[in-house]
């Protein structure tokens, strides 16, 4: 590891000095060399404290009404507590330690200020979270690739729209040995039978649903 920004090491006296410009928490390995060329090593512990900083959390992502929202955040420095000091969180969301979570119940744009307090001062940062209505899914996968009998197959089906999207086959049949995962849209498995297969897939969320017809071939 190198010295934190703002510090320097005097090679003649071994003095470490300066004004730290960043937080640091860890060990440093130093080597001293005598005039005759012999060396000695040492491990030193350095801990640079400071007021909390929100620099690693520049924004919070937007949310969707009636869809669970959970976003942890990180604050540099010594932090004893984080409080909501101005404005309000979206209705339904709450501040729990170093995270904002729960399910928003009302659309709108919400601006608020968080204040982090520590042993070496406090820092405040303003944020905005926009809560929108859920968007129905639209299946964006164009086609499904062909497969080979007895050879492992995997493809993810994709859809735009608000999460959480649930996938299902509503008409026809998948090739024997394949399975469509409900929440990921992953089509996977090892086909056990050759031929052409025709089926309709549905993507659904709390705002609506979309269906799409697919076909695929399993080769020998």
Secondary structure, DSSP 8 states (H G I E B T S, - for coil): ----TTEEE-TTT--EEE---S-EEEEEEEEEE-TTS-EEEEEEEEEE----B-TT------EETTSEEEEE---BS--SEEEEEEE---TTEEEETTEEEEE--S-EEEEEEEEEEETTEEEEEEEEEEEE-----EE-------EETTSEEEEE--EESSS--EEEEEEE---TTEEE-TTT-EEEEE--S-EEEEEEEEEEETTEEEEEEEEEEEE-
